[in-house]
């Protein structure tokens, strides 16, 4: 017999599907959240037959259970952990641990892609085109490569995963992987997925109007409450508010926090680690501890949501050497313009002492310190007309 303990997201369930394709009735699969894995490991060690081979994928046990598993492995050699999280790399110190974050060619891994390689290499599963494609979609979704590659099929697969129950998803996917030559959605799924994409867009648009910003240590964080679509939300908010170092997504019901960043200069697994959590450099999570509650909920509850930059401008554009106009909620005006080789700021028409080598630096300064955002063209044009009038009357 085999037992697989895996994560309860698409990548984790991808491993479960592969295990069932490889071992059929001979495997018991249990999906876990990050926090429930340790209970399952303890249950396994106390209750399962010593003949059962244990796989753990996409998750890592706590220190205590690493010791227990190591002792168990010493007795019968029947443990294999496969993961791709940076925070699990120390498990490579054990014979039963195999953690690979990226390949030599820079290609990022996922638990599903690693487990697939393992099963095929050990002649436990035969490679097929349909499975190859499924595994690659899961990998691209889990690593966010799909976005760079504009591989919307990978995103759609994850959306489908959350639209149906895990049991239904497993069953449908296994049937397809066994019987089809390639991997695709059926007509009904395609219609459903279109509706779901629209729904996600509307959800994200709403959340853009709720986000607040706060300085946390040396970093600026954007904070938002949301129960769903954390990955999409973290990515879209990160891009809309690129002046923020990372995005904090609070799930109050689940008492969990997700941390996301689109930047390379921040490691959100370290941010999560500060609150007893972990994960990847660009995506991580932790429990909503008392300290985190104070930091992200109590201390920010009174804050007003951020504005958004005006989108459809033709005149008030970024990096325009003539000047770009920003406004705070309190009606302070900032003009960011290029002069004598430097980006300079006028606050309410008085030149500030700070100057910047790049436009982005100047904009970051305005957004971080003043929460000033790009104004719409009509406001900008009105501002310019007033300027001209003032100049003319001054000349008279
Ligand atoms: Mn994963």
Boltz pocket constraint, residues with backbone or C-beta under 6 A from the ligand:
constraints:
  - pocket:
      binder: B
      contacts: [[A, 11], [A, 12], [A, 58], [A, 84], [A, 110], [A, 111], [A, 142]]
      max_distance: 6.0
